[in-house]
Amino acid sequence: MSVDIGFEIYGVRDALNELYKIDKKQRFKAVAKIKLAGESLLKEPRSLYPAKQPLGGWGTGGRLGYNPSKVQKGVQIEVGGRTPRGANAYPVVTLRQKDAGGALFDIAGLRNGGSGKDQAQGKAFLAKLNAEYGRAQRGLWRARASVRDKAGEALTDALSEVAAEVNRKLV
């Protein structure tokens, strides 16, 4: 279970693929530069997740446990991502919540809340979570607008460095 936010610029995938063919080390350096530019984007989305247990009784162990430090570390940046079906764009940077407990906090109740074996318990869980933290899309999704704005500036600089490096290698 993960939550994603992407930022798209055209031509990056081809440039990185060409750089990989020419010099693998340079491609990994380029990816590292892009990731480094995106690291500043992580502060706001991480701050949207509670620093303590969001609800009493929600344990820290197990697959869906809410461990605040793991949830904070779970907000990560990846270079690339899936191309949406029918689209020509390639996501340059994807912010992802890799911790299952963090993803559950973020999107619980998005579709048909409280369904499953024990509906009463699920509905009570969602009612309390909604009352304290608002409706679904509580974490990463609330930061998507500001992340996109900041990403444009930071990634454009990193990508121009990568493009200059590719051009140097090609000439």
C-alpha positions as a printed Julia matrix, in Angstrom:
171×3 Matrix{Float64}:
   0.0    0.0     0.0
   1.52   3.34   -0.98
   0.46   6.88   -1.74
   2.04   8.74   -4.67
   2.38  12.3    -5.92
   4.24  12.94   -9.17
   5.78  15.86  -11.07
   6.07  15.56  -14.85
   8.51  17.1   -17.34
   8.77  15.78  -20.88
  11.98  14.29  -22.31
  13.69  13.41  -19.04
  13.23   9.67  -19.38
  14.86   9.66  -22.82
  17.74  11.83  -21.59
  18.37   9.51  -18.62
  18.2    6.44  -20.88
  20.71   7.97  -23.3
  22.97   8.9   -20.42
  22.75   5.31  -19.16
  23.87   4.02  -22.57
  26.82   6.42  -22.64
  27.98   6.34  -19.04
  26.21   4.44  -16.26
  28.03   6.29  -13.48
  26.91   9.65  -14.84
  23.31   8.46  -14.97
  23.42   7.45  -11.32
  24.97  10.83  -10.47
  22.17  12.55  -12.41
  19.52  10.58  -10.53
  21.24  11.49   -7.25
  21.16  15.2    -8.19
  17.47  14.99   -8.98
  16.79  13.2    -5.66
  18.85  15.76   -3.75
  16.84  18.59   -5.32
  13.67  16.82   -4.2
  14.77  16.23   -0.59
  13.66  19.73    0.4
  10.16  18.78   -0.73
   9.82  16.14    1.99
   9.65  18.45    5.0
   6.04  19.61    4.58
   4.48  16.21    3.76
   6.29  14.63    6.72
   4.95  17.33    9.04
   1.35  16.4     8.19
   1.67  13.01    9.9
   1.15  13.0    13.69
   4.29  12.67   15.81
   2.38  10.44   18.26
  -0.2    7.68   17.95
  -3.15   9.19   16.07
  -5.7    7.07   17.93
  -5.63   5.25   21.24
  -5.36   1.52   20.68
  -3.64   1.78   17.3
  -0.5   -0.21   18.02
   2.99   0.39   16.71
   3.68  -3.2    15.7
   2.5   -5.31   12.84
   2.07  -4.49    9.19
  -0.51  -1.72    9.69
   0.81  -0.4    12.99
   1.44   3.34   13.29
   5.03   3.9    14.36
   5.64   7.67   14.06
   9.35   7.39   13.22
   8.7    4.76   10.54
   5.87   6.84    9.1
   8.18   9.88    8.88
  10.87   7.8     7.18
   8.23   6.26    4.93
   7.73   9.57    3.09
  10.35   9.16    0.39
  11.26  10.55   -2.98
  11.8    8.38   -6.03
  13.08   9.34   -9.44
  10.65   8.07  -12.04
   7.48   6.19  -11.59
   4.71   4.62  -13.59
   3.51   6.31  -16.72
  -0.27   6.63  -16.49
  -2.13   4.53  -19.03
  -2.67   6.44  -22.25
  -0.35   9.29  -21.22
   2.85  10.4   -22.88
   4.32  11.91  -19.72
   6.85  10.3   -17.41
   6.83  11.3   -13.73
  10.27  12.73  -12.96
   9.87  12.64   -9.19
   7.35  10.7    -7.16
   6.74  11.32   -3.47
   5.63   8.09   -1.88
   4.49   6.96    1.56
   6.09   3.54    1.84
   4.95   2.75    5.37
   1.66   0.85    5.41
   0.54   2.46    8.69
   1.21   5.92    7.26
  -0.65   5.09    4.06
  -3.57   3.78    6.14
  -3.65   7.03    8.14
  -3.59   8.98    4.89
  -6.3    7.23    2.86
  -8.5    5.34    5.33
 -12.13   5.91    4.41
 -11.46   7.22    0.91
 -13.75   4.78   -0.87
 -16.32   2.87    1.16
 -15.21   3.29    4.75
 -15.94   0.68    7.32
 -16.5   -2.24    5.0
 -15.19  -5.7     5.7
 -15.68  -8.36    8.35
 -16.25  -6.07   11.31
 -18.05  -3.03    9.9
 -18.93  -1.51   13.26
 -15.3   -1.43   14.35
 -14.2   -0.04   10.97
 -16.84   2.69   11.05
 -15.85   3.64   14.62
 -12.17   3.8    13.56
 -13.02   6.08   10.62
 -15.38   8.27   12.64
 -12.68   8.95   15.23
  -9.95   9.44   12.62
 -12.16  11.84   10.63
 -13.12  13.78   13.74
  -9.52  14.33   14.84
  -7.67  14.67   11.51
 -10.28  15.37    8.84
 -11.48  13.24    5.96
  -9.34  10.9     3.88
  -6.23  12.2     2.14
  -4.86  13.48    5.43
  -1.1   13.29    4.79
   0.78  13.35    1.52
  -2.23  14.45   -0.5
  -2.74  17.66    1.46
   0.77  18.79    0.57
   0.52  18.07   -3.16
  -0.16  21.66   -4.33
   2.77  23.24   -2.48
   5.02  20.3    -3.37
   4.27  20.78   -7.07
   5.05  24.5    -6.86
   8.36  23.96   -5.07
   9.25  20.97   -7.24
   9.11  23.05  -10.39
  11.94  25.31   -9.27
  14.16  22.73   -7.6
  13.84  20.1   -10.31
  14.26  22.5   -13.2
  17.68  23.49  -11.83
  18.71  19.86  -11.29
  17.44  18.83  -14.72
  19.32  21.65  -16.44
  22.52  20.36  -14.8
  21.69  16.85  -15.99
  20.98  18.12  -19.52
  24.3   19.99  -19.58
  26.07  16.8   -18.48
  24.34  14.75  -21.2
  25.29  17.35  -23.82
  28.94  17.3   -22.66
  29.0   13.52  -22.98
  27.38  13.55  -26.39
  29.76  16.12  -27.88
